[in-house]
Amino acid sequence: MERIYNFSPGPATLPTCVLEQARDELLNWRATGMSVMEVSHRGKEFVELAERATATFRQLLDIPDNYRVLFLQGGATMQFAALPLNLAGPDDAADYVTTGNWGVKAFGEAQRYLRANEAASGRDGNFRRIPDPGTWRLSDDACYLHLVSNETVVGVEFHEVPDVSEAPIAADMSSTLLSRPVDVNRYGVIYAGAQKNIGPPGVTVVIVRDDLLGRARPETPTVVNYRVMSDTDSMSNTPPTFSWYVSGLVFEWIREQGGLAAMAERNRRKATRLYAAIDGSDFYDNPVDPACRSWMNVPFTLADTNLDAVFLKESAGAGLANLKGHRLVGGMRASIYNALPEAGVDALIAFMSDFEARHG
Amino acid sequence: MERIYNFSPGPATLPTCVLEQARDELLNWRATGMSVMEVSHRGKEFVELAERATATFRQLLDIPDNYRVLFLQGGATMQFAALPLNLAGPDDAADYVTTGNWGVKAFGEAQRYLRANEAASGRDGNFRRIPDPGTWRLSDDACYLHLVSNETVVGVEFHEVPDVSEAPIAADMSSTLLSRPVDVNRYGVIYAGAQKNIGPPGVTVVIVRDDLLGRARPETPTVVNYRVMSDTDSMSNTPPTFSWYVSGLVFEWIREQGGLAAMAERNRRKATRLYAAIDGSDFYDNPVDPACRSWMNVPFTLADTNLDAVFLKESAGAGLANLKGHRLVGGMRASIYNALPEAGVDALIAFMSDFEARHG
């Protein structure tokens, strides 16, 4: 059957072998005579699945023992609210660095919950660079410093953890978590919607240092209370069982591929080759400061935007799907997460070269 | 392959043909070359899926035009908080009727959000009957009256809509929605976690009358703000695509089976036969007032509780799974949702009769 190269920014491509396993056991999982979608989350088999998935995830990221791992619902967008609800009171302050549209959204949501201060923003430069951390206007009393490690729309990624803040760093790593090693110790909270490198939509992972638990406001909904969900191993209520299961299969796949060091190696190669192809051409352009170009999302424009529609049509015809850029930015965008094979990037580069030759 | 009869209370059994279709197209959905888990929720195919699923759902329940249908994340437990956040301010009042543990939980969550009044409770009678609506102590100024239409743990179901309240009724219908027709006009809000009669875990349906929109508190998280999610067709952020998709297949199955009238006919038959088998035996007992015995969840005890373990072992061996009662209640419980076939109930009754003959 014809699987194409899917450059979608999320929901995103999943490893084919993961889908094949899910398909093969969809009606009868682990000889239960039931689908994994039909079993009790409190039954022996699912509890084992959840424990194993969590253990593999912890191992991949080398998460220290003083951090909890939660599998929640609601997406990263729910975390834009859950983070301030869990970590701060309404009169407390928090610093936000906005390097793209997700950071702007997180900042906007936070303003309804506390005194959110925009310590730095990339918007003056059209989100093409990360302002020098030495220039960030940080508060003395911030409960946390929020940043978005990788911005999918503008293609801007922090390749280093800024070392400027006394306050714990809270990072939205939705589109980068599991693509490379992370020094979790540098963070207070990390959260990620699954639908990039983790699994299918429906589950959101939260990693939280345990000294930050237990200060949630009374009005925090129970199912996004970090302490409650930690104490109940993310099963205060029925968790998103199928998404958790598929994510567990993805974690195993990553482990078998050599873990995050191997992922980083491949992702660096993929990104480097694609940016090199863009930079080596007069027909394609990526405007982002090379110091913060994303490994995960590569936006680019054509010299002649009148050719955009033709480019999309021909690329789709060539089995390279979902290259259309975000509506806020226009142009093209190739999302090249873990499960997007190197061969897919090579195919894209070859197509782009051929397209330029024929149309440029 | 050996599918068993799964009496689990939720996550629950799904129609086999739905699982087969999901399996067959898991790697390549609608000739996209991608899984439905990998497509953009904003792409043409998924938007069509969402529209069709919503339309079928509206048709099954005959939902009037002045009601919105939302597909959210977080489960019914999130709705315990979302309901007061959306409908009332912190100084407002709401009435709660508690006929089982879910009503008690909803009432507990609500107390952190507004002045929640327990207008009536079944706890004095050990949750075996619904207090006469004529005796409910309703507030003059309640923003809404909350009830749980079917309580899964104690097996208590409202077979009529109480006609006592000026305030709009907000009903948790998690374990009964789509099992029988509902007069939606009698309600202000209906919500339901999927994992009983709707689909797999991960999606929660909310039906809300449009005059109740637009009054959410500022601190309502965006992804559970009824107005925002309605205006964005439940896609303010990435929705739980796979759970929505499987639910859509379930809606089609129900429609093909003859809709909610057919479901009600079968469910009434299943419940009637099982309760008759219990009542006709000296060995089994169900203590619930017949006027409110649930069609969905049938708890029962054995005359000799020392035989509980043997009963569970033998029933599992006979392909009748997950009959263990809830830990709060003990004993046994058969959950007999739409997708639990009549043949499954017959097999259970035959097993129970045989067990009694051998052990009773």
Interface residues (C-beta under 8 A of the other chain):
Chain A: M1 E2 R3 I4 N6 S8 P9 G10 P11 A12 T13 L14 T16 L19 E20 A22 R23 L26 L27 N28 T32 G33 M34 S35 M37 E38 V39 S40 H41 G43 Q73 G74 G75 A76 T77 M78 F80 A81 A82 E109 R112 Y113 G193 Q195 P200 P201 G202 P218 E219 P221 T222 V223 V224 S236 N237 T238 P239 P240 T241 F242 S243 V246 G319 A321 N322
Chain B: M1 E2 R3 I4 N6 S8 P9 G10 P11 A12 T13 L14 T16 L19 E20 A22 R23 L26 L27 N28 T32 G33 M34 S35 M37 E38 V39 S40 H41 G43 Q73 G74 G75 A76 T77 M78 F80 A81 A82 E109 R112 Y113 G193 Q195 P200 P201 G202 P218 E219 P221 T222 V223 V224 S236 N237 T238 P239 P240 T241 F242 S243 V246 G319 A321 N322
